[in-house]
Amino acid sequence: MLSMKSYRTGLPPGGRVRKLSVSLPEPLAAFVGSRSKEAGIPFSTALATIIQHAVDQEEQARLEAALALDAEESLALTRAALPATIAGLERVEW
């Protein structure tokens, strides 16, 4: 769930923002406008929060994909080493 907590609270002390002018398709502008009114925050804060949420989700998806590839590689290496590990354990005198 998207929290409309101000993105400014996530800025480091002295963090800067850039004032921009953007054009949005009307449905998107209406969506952001309704979210900003619901949360009682400025339009620009709502827009920045929505964008930051999308960026965070994208980064999380990239990290999860990288972790999945790493897990697959680790499993393949483990499976490849398993016969040698078993053979070594069979030679150990307990």
Secondary structure, DSSP 8 states (H G I E B T S, - for coil): ------GGGGS-TT-----------HHHHHHHHHHHHHHT--HHHHHHHHHHHHHHHHHHHHHHHHHHHHHHHHHHHHHHHHHHHHHHHHH---
